[in-house]
Amino acid sequence: MWFAGNEYPFLAWMAKLGLRAEGANPDITVLRQGGGVRLLTKKEADCISTMTYNEYGQLLDAGMKPSDLVVFRYDDQGVSVLEDGIYVLQPALADPTKARNARAVSAHLDGRVALRDGAGT
């Protein structure tokens, strides 16, 4: 597990399952996970945290097949948290001086475009 805020949905899921991951005599052992997927590929951990846009792809690049992996999505477990996204105040969308931004957000919400950040990514 990464311990930079990403542990909270995991700990909530374990609590929901009635498993203690902290304190005296925990039911499971939680390892401090560094970057990458080595802990799983070298069988040093039974499971690891991944992001679908990063480590999941690293597992596939390491030769694992999707059928080799069991994926538990926090959203499916009822313990998801807010992720990165687009946040805008309603008045900004209604402001005619910001019509270009409103059109971009609207097109994104309609699935017509993918928005890029100011760095061009």
BALOBA-1460 file (C-alpha; in Angstrom, 3 decimals):
// residues 121
<rec num="1" residu="m" x="0.000" y="0.000" z="0.000"/>
<rec num="2" residu="w" x="1.157" y="3.538" z="-0.675"/>
<rec num="3" residu="f" x="0.880" y="5.691" z="2.388"/>
<rec num="4" residu="a" x="0.317" y="9.105" z="0.848"/>
<rec num="5" residu="g" x="-3.446" y="9.230" z="1.242"/>
<rec num="6" residu="n" x="-4.144" y="6.254" z="-1.021"/>
<rec num="7" residu="e" x="-4.464" y="3.953" z="1.973"/>
<rec num="8" residu="y" x="-7.813" y="5.349" z="3.122"/>
<rec num="9" residu="p" x="-10.102" y="3.529" z="0.660"/>
<rec num="10" residu="f" x="-8.142" y="0.324" z="1.293"/>
<rec num="11" residu="l" x="-8.460" y="0.643" z="5.063"/>
<rec num="12" residu="a" x="-12.162" y="1.465" z="4.693"/>
<rec num="13" residu="w" x="-12.627" y="-1.657" z="2.559"/>
<rec num="14" residu="m" x="-10.824" y="-3.843" z="5.104"/>
<rec num="15" residu="a" x="-12.972" y="-2.389" z="7.906"/>
<rec num="16" residu="k" x="-16.091" y="-3.054" z="5.836"/>
<rec num="17" residu="l" x="-14.954" y="-6.681" z="5.518"/>
<rec num="18" residu="g" x="-14.311" y="-6.861" z="9.265"/>
<rec num="19" residu="l" x="-10.538" y="-7.213" z="8.822"/>
<rec num="20" residu="r" x="-8.159" y="-5.248" z="10.996"/>
<rec num="21" residu="a" x="-5.142" y="-3.925" z="9.113"/>
<rec num="22" residu="e" x="-3.716" y="-1.865" z="11.970"/>
<rec num="23" residu="g" x="-3.053" y="-2.033" z="15.693"/>
<rec num="24" residu="a" x="-2.190" y="-5.034" z="17.825"/>
<rec num="25" residu="n" x="-2.776" y="-8.422" z="16.198"/>
<rec num="26" residu="p" x="-4.002" y="-7.240" z="12.768"/>
<rec num="27" residu="d" x="-5.832" y="-9.755" z="10.565"/>
<rec num="28" residu="i" x="-3.694" y="-8.848" z="7.548"/>
<rec num="29" residu="t" x="-0.193" y="-7.501" z="7.049"/>
<rec num="30" residu="v" x="0.027" y="-4.282" z="5.094"/>
<rec num="31" residu="l" x="3.359" y="-3.601" z="3.414"/>
<rec num="32" residu="r" x="4.692" y="-0.187" z="2.501"/>
<rec num="33" residu="q" x="4.703" y="-0.335" z="-1.275"/>
<rec num="34" residu="g" x="7.154" y="1.649" z="-3.326"/>
<rec num="35" residu="g" x="6.693" y="2.571" z="-6.950"/>
<rec num="36" residu="g" x="6.370" y="-0.099" z="-9.591"/>
<rec num="37" residu="v" x="5.078" y="-3.636" z="-9.528"/>
<rec num="38" residu="r" x="8.125" y="-5.616" z="-8.351"/>
<rec num="39" residu="l" x="6.467" y="-6.797" z="-5.124"/>
<rec num="40" residu="l" x="3.852" y="-8.704" z="-7.109"/>
<rec num="41" residu="t" x="5.977" y="-9.855" z="-10.042"/>
<rec num="42" residu="k" x="8.653" y="-11.198" z="-7.657"/>
<rec num="43" residu="k" x="5.958" y="-12.723" z="-5.406"/>
<rec num="44" residu="e" x="7.078" y="-10.637" z="-2.436"/>
<rec num="45" residu="a" x="3.454" y="-9.584" z="-1.795"/>
<rec num="46" residu="d" x="0.125" y="-11.274" z="-2.445"/>
<rec num="47" residu="c" x="-1.391" y="-8.103" z="-3.850"/>
<rec num="48" residu="i" x="-0.413" y="-4.520" z="-4.627"/>
<rec num="49" residu="s" x="-2.073" y="-1.176" z="-5.187"/>
<rec num="50" residu="t" x="-2.229" y="-0.029" z="-8.773"/>
<rec num="51" residu="m" x="-3.594" y="2.782" z="-10.835"/>
<rec num="52" residu="t" x="-5.266" y="1.718" z="-14.060"/>
<rec num="53" residu="y" x="-3.264" y="4.335" z="-15.960"/>
<rec num="54" residu="n" x="0.112" y="3.242" z="-14.585"/>
<rec num="55" residu="e" x="0.948" y="0.099" z="-12.606"/>
<rec num="56" residu="y" x="-1.782" y="-2.041" z="-14.205"/>
<rec num="57" residu="g" x="-0.080" y="-1.413" z="-17.549"/>
<rec num="58" residu="q" x="3.284" y="-2.207" z="-15.951"/>
<rec num="59" residu="l" x="1.931" y="-5.598" z="-14.899"/>
<rec num="60" residu="l" x="0.833" y="-6.290" z="-18.457"/>
<rec num="61" residu="d" x="4.223" y="-5.096" z="-19.744"/>
<rec num="62" residu="a" x="5.848" y="-7.519" z="-17.280"/>
<rec num="63" residu="g" x="4.130" y="-10.402" z="-19.084"/>
<rec num="64" residu="m" x="1.009" y="-10.860" z="-17.002"/>
<rec num="65" residu="k" x="-2.288" y="-11.290" z="-18.805"/>
<rec num="66" residu="p" x="-5.525" y="-9.652" z="-17.666"/>
<rec num="67" residu="s" x="-6.823" y="-13.171" z="-17.001"/>
<rec num="68" residu="d" x="-3.920" y="-13.673" z="-14.547"/>
<rec num="69" residu="l" x="-5.072" y="-10.750" z="-12.425"/>
<rec num="70" residu="v" x="-8.000" y="-10.277" z="-10.076"/>
<rec num="71" residu="v" x="-8.849" y="-6.579" z="-9.923"/>
<rec num="72" residu="f" x="-10.727" y="-5.140" z="-6.974"/>
<rec num="73" residu="r" x="-11.978" y="-1.659" z="-7.789"/>
<rec num="74" residu="y" x="-12.713" y="0.440" z="-4.735"/>
<rec num="75" residu="d" x="-15.783" y="1.833" z="-6.464"/>
<rec num="76" residu="d" x="-17.196" y="-1.700" z="-6.767"/>
<rec num="77" residu="q" x="-16.446" y="-2.306" z="-3.076"/>
<rec num="78" residu="g" x="-18.373" y="0.783" z="-1.977"/>
<rec num="79" residu="v" x="-15.325" y="2.592" z="-0.597"/>
<rec num="80" residu="s" x="-14.220" y="4.840" z="-3.444"/>
<rec num="81" residu="v" x="-13.052" y="8.381" z="-2.916"/>
<rec num="82" residu="l" x="-12.920" y="11.380" z="-5.187"/>
<rec num="83" residu="e" x="-10.299" y="11.136" z="-7.881"/>
<rec num="84" residu="d" x="-8.830" y="13.694" z="-10.219"/>
<rec num="85" residu="g" x="-11.462" y="15.392" z="-12.286"/>
<rec num="86" residu="i" x="-12.816" y="18.615" z="-13.634"/>
<rec num="87" residu="y" x="-14.332" y="20.964" z="-11.109"/>
<rec num="88" residu="v" x="-16.065" y="24.161" z="-12.135"/>
<rec num="89" residu="l" x="-18.417" y="26.596" z="-10.465"/>
<rec num="90" residu="q" x="-21.771" y="26.960" z="-12.193"/>
<rec num="91" residu="p" x="-21.446" y="30.772" z="-12.584"/>
<rec num="92" residu="a" x="-18.223" y="30.291" z="-14.556"/>
<rec num="93" residu="l" x="-20.069" y="28.153" z="-17.092"/>
<rec num="94" residu="a" x="-22.817" y="30.743" z="-17.407"/>
<rec num="95" residu="d" x="-20.376" y="33.683" z="-17.809"/>
<rec num="96" residu="p" x="-20.380" y="34.750" z="-21.510"/>
<rec num="97" residu="t" x="-16.756" y="35.895" z="-21.196"/>
<rec num="98" residu="k" x="-15.852" y="32.307" z="-20.427"/>
<rec num="99" residu="a" x="-17.931" y="30.731" z="-23.200"/>
<rec num="100" residu="r" x="-14.924" y="28.908" z="-24.670"/>
<rec num="101" residu="n" x="-14.332" y="27.113" z="-21.359"/>
<rec num="102" residu="a" x="-18.018" y="26.275" z="-21.080"/>
<rec num="103" residu="r" x="-18.039" y="24.802" z="-24.595"/>
<rec num="104" residu="a" x="-14.918" y="22.746" z="-23.817"/>
<rec num="105" residu="v" x="-16.396" y="21.336" z="-20.608"/>
<rec num="106" residu="s" x="-19.704" y="20.649" z="-22.349"/>
<rec num="107" residu="a" x="-17.959" y="18.839" z="-25.213"/>
<rec num="108" residu="h" x="-15.959" y="16.802" z="-22.713"/>
<rec num="109" residu="l" x="-19.068" y="15.849" z="-20.762"/>
<rec num="110" residu="d" x="-20.736" y="14.817" z="-24.033"/>
<rec num="111" residu="g" x="-17.732" y="12.598" z="-24.783"/>
<rec num="112" residu="r" x="-16.736" y="14.562" z="-27.885"/>
<rec num="113" residu="v" x="-13.288" y="15.671" z="-26.692"/>
<rec num="114" residu="a" x="-10.681" y="14.904" z="-24.076"/>
<rec num="115" residu="l" x="-9.510" y="17.990" z="-22.223"/>
<rec num="116" residu="r" x="-5.828" y="18.810" z="-21.824"/>
<rec num="117" residu="d" x="-4.158" y="20.683" z="-19.035"/>
<rec num="118" residu="g" x="-2.223" y="23.913" z="-19.504"/>
<rec num="119" residu="a" x="0.969" y="21.932" z="-20.068"/>
<rec num="120" residu="g" x="-0.489" y="20.425" z="-23.238"/>
<rec num="121" residu="t" x="-0.943" y="16.947" z="-21.878"/>
